[in-house]
């Protein structure tokens, strides 16, 4: 990760933009909520910013045959998922904490914000890893990951203007993320059930690819 600036920049650029826009725009304009850019950049980071990075990270293992070696060596799917995604999630958690520190949140709001940010970050990372598993190289991972990231990232924005789209988007973890970061009075149970269900689906896709494709690449 530290050798790949394209991955590293994703954990830095979003909170930096949020900090700059909050200090220079939101806090100097009474018509703009103080947390507007924090929640906006946070949602983009957790909802779509890490998908292509995680996909490329895994595709590199496939391209260099590292994945094949690990499978032959007996590395289990959950071990590989924790080993590759765990550090990305740790870095994402640090970034989420930084977002929370920038924002003007109460303690309860900060806890809710961090909870939804971290779980959504986990969903994005696992989705990215699953996409990477279905890609032959890093270029293919980017080509596949970018449209997926655009869909899961922008559908919730469209949903805010269309009730039919909102009903369809309700099954996406990004829609639940978008709802929660913009309204902390929302009940947490249903959104977290949806996010958890998304994680389970993405993990299943990864598991299938790991078992079926790992030794073929």
Secondary structure, DSSP 8 states (H G I E B T S, - for coil): -TT-HHHHHHHHHHHHHHHHHHHHTGGG-TTS-TTHHHHHHHHHIIIIITHHHHHHHHHHHHHTTHHHHHHHTT--HHHHHHHHHHHHHHHHHHHHHHHHHHS---HHHHHHHHHHHHHHHHHHHHHHHHHHHT-SSHHHHHHHHHHHHHHHHHHHHHHTT-HHHHHHHTTSHHHHHHHHHH-TTS-HHHHHHHHHHHHHHHHHHHHHHHHHHTTT-
